[in-house]
Amino acid sequence: MGWIRLVGTKLLYLAGMLLLISVITFAAIHMAPNSFFAAGGLNPNMTPEAIARLKAVYGLDKPLWEQYLSWLSSMLHFDFGVSFASGNRVIDEIKERFGITLGINLVSMVLIFFLAFRYGIRSAMKGGAYEGGLKQLALLSYATPSFYLALVLIYLLGLKLGWFPIAGLESLEPKKGFERWIDIAWHLSLPVAVITFTGFGSLLLYVRSLTREILKSDYIFFARARGLDEKTIVRRYVYPNLLPFIVTILGLSLPGLLGGSVILEQIFSIDGMGMLFFQSALARDYPVIMGILVVGALLTLLGNMIADLILLAIDPHRRR
């Protein structure tokens, strides 16, 4: 019963926070200057009467609170309405681009975690010049703007050397079968490289700092006094103490799998969630913007809740 009550409490908290976030974002978006009808989304030669009729069709002529309640009722059925710009259902627009952004950010996240934890721990264990070199590399990673690195790689590896494509998801002549997946991976090499390099530095420094603190502990001193080698110490003592941190970071990383990178998807012309959000923001396409924001908020809250439950399972003393 303890776990059932705990999960129920967290689900109630999630529902309340999601409701609050939806109210704030809905009000902020609709209070922003201009609208879809003034952002170039329609033919400028249309008459005010025609625009008024379209507003009536989409329910934008109603009071803001009535629009919100109508949208909230649809959202409870995971229906975010219809896009003003394309006329397609918002949930279909999101599904169409979900896999692209998910694939890019999932591969990048795996690489970031692998590099940060492997070399963060090794730098703390070895110290000296090895630690200093990795620290400088991590600081360079942390300080490098992703858009700048993307432009540099496009120029050097794409335009000058011609090793990688600079835009799109596939070649102009589509491949089939396994060759198509190789072609997609080739096109996504530069975006993944940019996200990985600019993302692993801060995590590496954090892992290095935590590992150094763990190595100062008394149980590490006694483990070394017992003659345990470094690999055993890392496996028995460092990894278990880093586990709560890993779980927390994984929970916070969940929204990024869907949100993607707005700037990088624009630079590399990748039709993913980031580009969809950017185009919708420019056009004031309210249903699409709200759909993406709510899904992102839901993933953030779910990630935090799952991370909390895993941490409680690992360490029951955290329960209150």
QUIUR-V131577 format. One line per field, one symbol per residue. ss: DSSP state (a for helix, b for strand, c for the rest). A space follows every 50 residues. Layout:
# QUIUR-V131577
ss = ???
This chain:
# QUIUR-V131577
ss = caaaaaaaaaaaaaaaaaaaaaaaaaaaaaaccccaaacccccccccaaa aaaaaaaacccccaaaaaaaaaaaaccccccbccccccbaaaaaaaaaaa aaaaaaaaaaaaaaaaaaaaaaaaaacaaaaaaaaaaaaaaaaccaaaaa aaaaaaaaaacccccccccccccccccaaaaaaaaaacaaaaaaaaaaaa aaaaaaaaaaaaaaaccaaaaaaaaccccaaaaaaaaaaaaaaaaaaaaa aaaaaaaaaccaaaaaacccccaaaaaaaaaaaccaaaaaaaaaaaaaaa aaaaaaaaaaaaaacaaacc
